[in-house]
Amino acid sequence: MTLALFLAEAVGAGGLISLLIWLLVVAVIIYLVFLILGLLPLPEPVRTVVTVVIALILLLVLIQRLGFL
């Protein structure tokens, strides 16, 4: 089963459009967070840890939004 069919069955046709809009908004937020993080003068180990923590938080939000948690 493809991802599109899975999402269509899980969310419904009307919910699929709102899910795509939500994913677009989250992608813009992720881009802005990583852009701001790149502008901050953090030492390299701290920058890596912060990047991993932000990525994990956003991954958990995405998984929760898709209904897997």
Secondary structure, DSSP 8 states (H G I E B T S, - for coil): --HHHHHHHHH-HHHHHHHHHHHHHHHHHHHHHHHHHHHS---HHHHHHHHHHHHHHHHHHHHHHHT--
